[in-house]
Amino acid sequence: MAESSTAVGPISYLIVEYPENKMTGEALSRLVGLVDNGLIRVFDLRFISRDADGTLRSIELQDLDLDGKFDVAVFEGVSSGLLDESDLRDAAAVIKPGTSAGILIFENRWAADFIEALRGAGAQLVAAGYIPQGDLVAALDATER
């Protein structure tokens, strides 16, 4: 899904755990919407499962049973090479045994023009990140006291 452009937005990753290996596909259809609207560009999308004994397995998209609600084949073969086996092992360390996870590497296309303007002014993006939602909720709750 690579495009040629000099402006590149920040690259992010998400690891999403599915307890009891229950994936509905609802989020995948929303992901297509983000891509279609030009907000993100998907570089890699992989699914893994961690067995109860901790064994890591890759899940191929055609193996996902989403009850026909969403055709996951639209993401089949999405791979830039940025995500490798060591990344999958790192991801397995943050998901619980007996669960599955989706791993997504994407470009924040919505920020590309902003980043380009910063570069044009002689600045550069030197760090980016996310605040885990649990931490954010806890911090907001603490400020409301």
GUBAGU-317578 format. One line per field, with one value per residue: residue number from 1; residue in one letter; x, y, z of N, C-alpha, C in turn. Coordinates in steps of 0.02 Angstrom, whole numbers. Atoms other than C-alpha are relative to their C-alpha. Example, Ala and Ser with C-alpha at 12.3 -4.5 7.8 and 13.67 -1.06 7.14 Angstrom:
GUBAGU-317578
n (1  2)
res (A  S)
nx (45  -42)
ny (-59  -59)
nz (0  -3)
cax (615  684)
cay (-225  -53)
caz (390  357)
cx (45  -39)
cy (60  55)
cz (0  37)
***
This chain:
GUBAGU-317578
n (1  2  3  4  5  6  7  8  9  10  11  12  13  14  15  16  17  18  19  20  21  22  23  24  25  26  27  28  29  30  31  32  33  34  35  36  37  38  39  40  41  42  43  44  45  46  47  48  49  50  51  52  53  54  55  56  57  58  59  60  61  62  63  64  65  66  67  68  69  70  71  72  73  74  75  76  77  78  79  80  81  82  83  84  85  86  87  88  89  90  91  92  93  94  95  96  97  98  99  100  101  102  103  104  105  106  107  108  109  110  111  112  113  114  115  116  117  118  119  120  121  122  123  124  125  126  127  128  129  130  131  132  133  134  135  136  137  138  139  140  141  142  143  144  145)
res (M  A  E  S  S  T  A  V  G  P  I  S  Y  L  I  V  E  Y  P  E  N  K  M  T  G  E  A  L  S  R  L  V  G  L  V  D  N  G  L  I  R  V  F  D  L  R  F  I  S  R  D  A  D  G  T  L  R  S  I  E  L  Q  D  L  D  L  D  G  K  F  D  V  A  V  F  E  G  V  S  S  G  L  L  D  E  S  D  L  R  D  A  A  A  V  I  K  P  G  T  S  A  G  I  L  I  F  E  N  R  W  A  A  D  F  I  E  A  L  R  G  A  G  A  Q  L  V  A  A  G  Y  I  P  Q  G  D  L  V  A  A  L  D  A  T  E  R)
nx (41  -46  10  -59  12  -55  26  19  23  -29  17  24  21  50  10  67  12  68  10  33  -7  62  -8  64  -11  27  -55  -33  38  -16  -68  7  25  -56  -42  38  4  -67  -26  -57  -23  -19  -62  2  55  -10  37  -34  37  -44  34  0  -67  -44  -24  22  17  26  66  9  65  52  20  45  71  36  71  20  19  -50  -49  -66  -48  -24  -64  -46  -63  -24  -63  -55  -63  -20  19  -34  14  -18  55  56  -16  9  72  26  -16  49  68  8  10  70  30  -28  -14  -14  -56  8  -49  33  -21  52  1  30  -51  -54  -8  -25  -70  -35  -5  -53  -65  -10  -21  -63  11  10  33  -52  32  73  20  69  11  48  66  8  -38  34  61  -22  -24  59  38  -37  7  69  12)
ny (-60  -56  -53  -42  -67  -22  -11  61  -12  44  71  25  69  19  71  6  68  27  53  62  5  -21  -57  -9  -32  -69  -48  2  -42  -70  -11  -15  -69  -46  1  -31  -72  -28  -17  42  46  62  31  71  25  72  27  55  32  27  57  1  16  -55  9  -52  22  -50  16  -27  -34  46  43  -36  11  -60  10  -33  -70  -44  38  -18  9  -65  -11  55  -19  -66  8  -42  28  -33  44  64  51  -23  -44  43  27  -56  -9  56  -12  -45  28  55  67  15  -56  -18  -71  -31  -47  -47  -54  -45  -70  -50  -43  -63  -44  -8  -70  -35  18  -33  -71  -5  8  -60  -53  19  43  71  42  42  52  5  57  2  10  55  -25  8  -54  -63  -2  -9  -68  -45  10  -31  -72  -18  6)
nz (0  -1  49  4  -26  -42  -67  -35  -68  -51  5  -65  -3  -49  -13  -28  -25  5  -49  22  73  33  46  35  64  0  1  65  47  -19  24  72  5  -14  59  55  -13  3  -66  -14  51  -34  22  -18  -41  -14  -57  -34  -54  -52  -31  -73  -24  19  69  46  68  47  27  67  6  24  -55  -45  13  -21  14  61  -11  29  39  -24  55  20  -34  12  32  -21  -36  24  -24  -62  -55  9  -51  -67  -20  -19  -66  -48  -8  -38  -71  -31  2  -47  29  15  37  65  5  64  -3  56  7  46  5  -15  60  -17  -27  48  19  -59  -6  56  -17  -51  34  39  -46  -30  -59  16  -50  -30  -40  2  -40  -24  -71  -7  -21  -72  -33  14  -41  -70  -7  3  -62  -55  4  -16  -72)
cax (0  150  131  266  269  402  290  276  175  228  231  136  94  -50  -64  -244  -284  -439  -486  -541  -488  -652  -630  -787  -713  -802  -637  -567  -708  -670  -486  -535  -630  -475  -374  -509  -521  -333  -307  -187  -83  -64  112  87  -58  -29  -127  -52  -119  -38  -89  -123  54  127  163  152  65  36  -143  -170  -311  -401  -406  -509  -693  -790  -959  -960  -987  -826  -709  -539  -456  -440  -292  -214  -32  -17  165  303  433  442  361  471  472  561  421  293  384  389  202  170  249  109  -40  -108  -99  -260  -287  -257  -193  -189  -30  -43  96  28  72  -28  -63  -167  -6  102  68  99  265  314  276  386  528  504  530  690  611  599  492  607  483  303  203  40  -21  -101  -288  -286  -151  -247  -410  -318  -234  -398  -487  -349  -370  -558  -536)
cay (0  113  278  393  555  660  698  553  559  479  289  203  29  -49  -219  -266  -417  -522  -617  -796  -772  -684  -571  -496  -400  -238  -149  -208  -124  37  18  13  176  259  205  256  427  452  465  319  207  25  -44  -210  -307  -475  -584  -700  -819  -867  -1040  -1078  -1149  -986  -1054  -918  -951  -840  -832  -811  -695  -834  -930  -795  -839  -678  -752  -666  -494  -424  -487  -485  -529  -342  -346  -507  -483  -313  -318  -190  -297  -180  -311  -464  -621  -536  -405  -545  -622  -450  -433  -605  -546  -419  -530  -661  -848  -909  -748  -683  -514  -403  -305  -151  -37  119  294  438  517  654  724  718  898  961  867  935  1112  1083  1023  1172  1284  1191  1085  897  771  685  582  525  406  359  367  200  225  155  281  423  379  365  534  619  540  604  783  781  755)
caz (0  -19  -110  -175  -78  5  153  274  433  597  594  734  791  884  966  1001  1109  1077  1236  1204  1021  978  826  749  603  651  681  514  419  516  470  285  313  388  237  112  194  180  368  379  266  321  311  401  473  557  676  805  935  1099  1158  1340  1355  1284  1109  976  811  660  600  414  363  271  436  522  533  535  489  320  396  324  188  271  104  72  194  132  86  170  221  205  290  439  551  576  683  828  831  839  988  1073  1043  1115  1278  1303  1263  1381  1347  1267  1168  994  939  788  754  644  583  499  442  513  343  424  499  342  287  464  472  301  361  514  403  291  443  488  627  635  725  850  952  947  1052  1131  1309  1355  1379  1555  1605  1523  1612  1779  1752  1704  1852  1967  1902  1936  2122)
cx (43  -16  65  -19  60  -23  -24  -20  34  -24  -16  -14  -53  3  -66  -13  -74  -7  -40  -1  -62  12  -65  9  -25  56  35  -37  12  70  -1  -24  55  47  -34  -5  68  29  61  20  26  64  0  -61  9  -43  40  -46  52  -39  6  70  52  27  -31  -13  -23  -68  -4  -70  -55  -24  -48  -72  -40  -73  -24  -18  49  51  70  53  27  68  51  61  26  62  54  67  24  -11  32  -15  18  -54  -60  13  -8  -75  -30  11  -53  -72  -2  -4  -74  -35  32  12  8  56  -3  56  -29  32  -59  0  -28  53  56  11  28  75  41  8  54  69  16  23  65  -7  -5  -34  53  -29  -75  -19  -73  0  -49  -66  -12  36  -35  -63  18  23  -58  -42  34  -7  -70  -14  1)
cy (63  49  40  70  19  10  -66  18  -47  -72  -25  -75  -9  -76  -5  -72  -17  -57  -58  -5  21  64  6  30  72  51  1  43  75  19  16  72  51  4  36  75  35  20  -41  -39  -62  -26  -75  -14  -75  -18  -58  -27  -26  -54  3  -16  53  -5  53  -30  60  -23  33  30  -48  -48  35  -11  59  -3  38  73  48  -44  23  -6  67  16  -55  24  68  -10  42  -30  32  -46  -68  -48  22  48  -42  -30  55  11  -55  11  45  -25  -63  -67  -13  56  6  75  19  50  42  52  46  70  44  52  70  50  16  73  42  -13  34  74  11  -4  61  59  -18  -44  -72  -35  -47  -54  4  -60  5  -8  -58  25  -7  54  67  7  12  72  50  -7  35  77  24  -2  66)
cz (0  -56  -4  21  42  72  29  70  49  -9  70  -4  54  8  37  19  -5  51  -29  -76  -38  -40  -40  -69  -3  -5  -68  -51  15  -24  -75  -9  13  -60  -58  8  1  67  18  -63  38  -31  13  42  8  60  29  54  49  37  76  29  -20  -71  -45  -68  -41  -23  -69  -6  -23  55  49  -21  26  -20  -61  7  -34  -37  18  -55  -24  31  -13  -38  19  44  -32  16  63  60  -12  58  70  27  23  69  53  13  43  75  33  -6  44  -37  -10  -37  -68  -1  -73  9  -63  2  -54  2  15  -56  16  24  -50  -20  57  8  -55  14  53  -32  -41  42  36  62  -23  58  29  46  -9  42  19  76  5  30  74  39  -8  44  73  13  0  62  58  -1  18  74  34)
***
